[in-house]
Amino acid sequence: MAVSELLSKVQLNLKATSKKDVIDELASALHQAGKISDLNIFKEAILKREMESTTGIGEGIAIPHAKSSAVNEPSIVFGRSAEGLDYEALDGQPSHLFFMIAVPEGANNEHLEALSKLSTYLMNPGFKETLLKAETEEDVVSAFKAKEQEEGDTDTEENVDQAPVEETVSRKRIVAVTACPTGIAHTFMAADNLKAKAKELGYDIKVQTNGSSGVKNKLTEKDIEEADGVIVAASTKVDLEPFVGKPLVQAPVTDGIREPERLLKKAAEGEASVYHGDPSSSRKGDDSGGTESRSGFYKHLMNGVSNMLPLVVGGGILIALSFLIDIDGNNPVSQMFMTIGGENAFFLLVPVLSGFIAMSIADRPGLAPGLVGGLMAANGGAGFLGGLISGFLAGYVVVLLKKAFRNLPQSLEGLKPVLLYPLFGILITGVVMSFIVGPLGGFNEWLKDALSSLGTGNAVLLGVIIGGMMAIDMGGPINKAAYTFGIALIEAGTYGPMAAIMAGGMVPPLGMAIATTVFKNRFNKQEREAGKTAYVLGASFITEAAIPFAAADPVRVISASVAGSALAGGLSMLFGNATPAPHGGLFVILTVENAILYIVAILAGALLTAFLTGILKKTKTVQ
C-alpha cells in the first residue's frame, strides 16, 4: 500500500500556534474524517508518546504518532504552518511540516510498512521543499505519488532486508539496531540516517529495524561476527546478548536521527566499550544519553517494585478484607484471608523485591542470590530496607563474578550459570547479609516506634510531604518513592502513611475532573470529556489519569495538584486515617479508619486543586 493512499487529510494553513494546538487540530481532522472513533483516547495516546520523547525530529519536521484502539484504519493527516511554531524539536528550531500518523492496534504489516516509508521520504531535502511550496491538496498528493514512483526504481524494503554486509576488506563494517516505542517513524528515520552517513564515510553497514511490523533486515550471527562495531540506537528494550564480545555503542533512537556520524565513528574507530553481557559495564563509556536514566538505579528499583506490586495489591486487599470481616481475627474466613494475604503473599514481598532488583542488574544469574538475600532480610526483621540493600548487593556481586570468571576456558563456560554464579553469588550475598541484618532490624524497629509516637504536628507534616510527592510526577520516580515508603510501613504494621499516600494520589485526577465541570471555559471539549473519565479513575487511585492535563499545561496543573494532594495527605494524618489496603481508592473505603473524615480529606484536596486550576488557567474558546 502506498503512503498517498493513507493520506486522509491535508491542511496547508494550520491555525495552531503551539504544540498542543497542533495535536488538537490534526487529531480533530482525523476524527472529522472518520479515521478515529474516540478523539480523547487517541489524543491521550499521542500525548503519552510525546512524554517519552518529542516527535519534533528537527529540520522543520514533526511526526506525532500513536497506535491506539481508537483508530479505525491506518491514516496520515498532513499539516503545514508557514510561520512555523515551537514543537520542542530536537534541534530547537521551529517546525513547519507536521504528519500525524494514526495506527490501529490490529494494523497489518502492509499498512505499517507503508506508514514507515513516510519517514524515509522526509529525509530527502528536495521532497521536503516540494511540500513547503505546495499550493493545493492535489499538489501534496501528487508529490507523494511522484516520490513513490521514484522509490519504486530503487531497492525496496524487502530487497534491503536481505542485503548482507558488503564483503570488503578495507572498509569498516558496522551493524546496527534501531527501535522506538511505537516502531513507526523514528525507527526507520534513524536507520536511513545511519545508512546514508555510513555511505558518506565509506563504512559498510547493515541496520536491523525493530518496527511495528516486526524485525526487518535481521542481523545474522555472521553479520555480527564480522562487524567492527555495533550501534544500538533505541528508546525501547533491545536484546543485547547477540552482541557479547563486540564494541557496542548504545544511544537513544533520536541520536541515530540527529547524530549518526558521531555514533558511526565511535563504533568504527575503537572508542566503544566491549559488551560483556553485563548491563552496567556496557554503559561505561558509551553514549546512552537519555537511556542512562532508565538503566541506572531507578530502573533496577522499579523492576523490583513492579514485580512485587501484584503481591502488594492482592495480599494487601485480602488483609484489609480480613480486618473488615472481623477486626479481632476470630472468624474462620477472616483467618483464612489473613493467612493467604499476610502470612503468604506479604511474606514474599521482600524476597521478590530483592530478587528482581538483582535480576535487573545482573540478568538471570542475579535472581537466586537476590531471593536468598531478601529472604534473610525478611526473616531477620530488616524489612524493605534490607530487601533493597540485598537486591543491589546480590546484583553487583554477580556482576563482579562475571568479570572474575570471564577468562575461564571455553570448556567451563557451561558451568558458570548452573554452578559458579549461584554458588558464589548466594554465598557472598548471604555472608554479607548475615552481618547487616541485625542492625537493619534494629533500625526498622526504631523507625516504627518513631512513626507511632509522632506528635500531631509531625504526623501532619509527614502527610503533607508524602501526599504532595504523589502529585509531583504522577506515577514517576517521586510518586513511586512515596508509594514504596507506604508499602514498607504497611509491611511493618504502620497503616497511617498509606492512607495519606492514597489520598494524595487520588486528588490530581479528581481535582481535574471537578475543574472541568465547574470551570468549563478553561478547557476544550476533549479535555472536558477526559474529565468525566477522571472521576472514575481518580476514585480508583489511578493518579496517571491527570497526566493528559499536566502534559497540556504542566506548570499550572502540577502546582494546583501538589497543593491539593499535600492538603489531603496532611488532613488524612490529622484525622487519624489508616488503611492496610495499598490500593483501590474509594473502593476500599470500608477498610479505612475514620472513613467519613477520610472522604472529607480527599474532597478538600480535590476542591483545592480544582479551584486553583480554575484561577490559574486562562479562559479558552469553548469547542
Secondary structure, 3 states (H helix, E strand, C coil): CCHHHHEEEEECCCCCCCHHHHHHHHHHHHHHCCCECCHHHHHHHHHHHHHHCCCEEECCEECCEEEECCECCCEEEEEEEEEEECCCCCCCCCEEEEEEEEEECCCCHHHHHHHHHHHHHCCCHHHHHHHHHCCCHHHHHHHHHHHHHHHCCCCCHHHHHCCCCCCCCCCCEEEEEEECCCCCCHHHHHHHHHHHHHHHHCCEEEEEEEECCEEECCCCHHHHHHCCEEEEEECCCCCCHHHCCCEEEEECHHHHHHCHHHHHHHHHCCCCCECCCCHHHHCCCCCCCCHHHHHCHHHHHHHHHHHHHHHHHHHHHHHHHHHHHCCCCCCHHHHHHHHHHHHHHHHHHHHHHHHHHHHHHHCHHHHHHHHHHHHHHHHCCCHHHHHHHHHHHHHHHHHHHHHHCCCCCHHHCCHHHHHHHHHHHHHHHHHHHHHHHHHHHHHHHHHHHHHHCCCHHHHHHHHHHHHHHHHHCCCCHHHHHHHHHHHHHHHCCCCHHHHHHHHHHHHHHHHHHHHHHHCHHHCCHHHHHHHHHHHHHHHCCCHHHHHHHHHHCHHHHHHHHHHHHHHHHHHHHHCCCCCCCCCCHHHHHHHCCCHHHHHHHHHHHHHHHHHHHHHHCCCCCCC
